[in-house]
Amino acid sequence: MMNRCARCAEFASITDVLGYAWCVTHAYRAEVSAWGKAHHFPDLKCFPFAIGPGEYLWKIAVGVGKDDFLYMALAAIEDRENNEDL
């Protein structure tokens, strides 16, 4: 049996580190969860919102957060990565 995307119920192409299945359209959410896990699920400020620290809050954010919010989270992650290089 094929897994279905946790967001839209299309056929999933990937399963992320939190156990969510994602289709091609929503696979970017797996990037957010992978970064969170790699950095021990920190507090991530993505103005005007944030993801609180801890796996539980990241799981909620990635699983049910609106697309716009997750795109802001990706931008915040990119910003953090760029600033770590300074």
C-alpha positions as CSV (number, residue, x, y, z in Angstrom):
1,M,0.0,0.0,0.0
2,M,1.3,3.4,-0.9
3,N,1.6,6.2,1.7
4,R,-0.4,9.3,1.2
5,C,0.8,12.9,1.8
6,A,0.0,14.2,5.2
7,R,-1.1,17.5,3.7
8,C,-3.1,16.7,0.6
9,A,-3.6,12.9,0.4
10,E,-1.8,12.6,-2.9
11,F,0.6,9.7,-3.2
12,A,3.7,10.3,-1.1
13,S,7.2,10.4,-2.6
14,I,9.1,10.8,0.7
15,T,8.8,10.2,4.4
16,D,10.5,12.7,6.7
17,V,12.5,12.2,9.9
18,L,9.3,12.9,12.0
19,G,7.4,10.1,10.2
20,Y,5.2,12.2,7.9
21,A,4.8,11.2,4.3
22,W,4.9,14.0,1.7
23,C,4.0,14.2,-2.0
24,V,6.3,16.0,-4.4
25,T,4.5,19.3,-3.9
26,H,4.9,19.2,-0.1
27,A,8.3,17.5,0.1
28,Y,9.8,20.9,1.2
29,R,8.3,20.2,4.6
30,A,10.7,17.3,5.0
31,E,13.6,19.8,4.6
32,V,12.2,21.8,7.5
33,S,11.8,18.7,9.8
34,A,15.3,17.4,8.8
35,W,16.9,20.7,9.7
36,G,15.0,20.8,13.0
37,K,16.2,17.3,13.9
38,A,19.8,18.0,12.8
39,H,19.8,21.0,15.1
40,H,18.0,19.3,18.0
41,F,14.7,21.1,17.4
42,P,15.6,24.6,18.4
43,D,13.4,27.7,18.8
44,L,13.1,29.1,15.2
45,K,11.9,32.6,14.8
46,C,10.3,33.2,11.4
47,F,8.8,36.7,11.9
48,P,6.0,37.2,12.7
49,F,5.8,33.6,13.8
50,A,8.0,31.0,15.4
51,I,8.5,27.3,16.0
52,G,9.1,26.6,19.7
53,P,11.8,24.3,20.9
54,G,11.3,20.6,21.1
55,E,10.3,17.8,18.7
56,Y,6.6,18.0,19.7
57,L,6.3,21.6,18.6
58,W,8.2,21.0,15.4
59,K,6.0,18.0,14.6
60,I,2.9,20.2,14.9
61,A,4.4,23.0,12.9
62,V,5.5,20.8,10.0
63,G,2.4,18.6,10.1
64,V,-0.3,21.3,10.2
65,G,1.4,24.6,9.5
66,K,0.1,26.6,6.5
67,D,2.4,26.6,3.5
68,D,3.2,30.3,3.9
69,F,4.4,29.7,7.4
70,L,6.6,26.8,6.3
71,Y,8.1,28.9,3.5
72,M,8.9,31.5,6.2
73,A,10.5,28.8,8.3
74,L,12.6,27.7,5.3
75,A,13.7,31.3,4.8
76,A,14.6,31.6,8.5
77,I,16.6,28.4,8.3
78,E,18.5,29.7,5.3
79,D,19.2,33.0,7.1
80,R,20.5,31.1,10.1
81,E,22.7,28.9,7.9
82,N,24.1,32.0,6.1
83,N,24.8,33.8,9.4
84,E,26.6,30.8,10.9
85,D,29.2,31.2,8.2
86,L,30.2,34.7,9.4
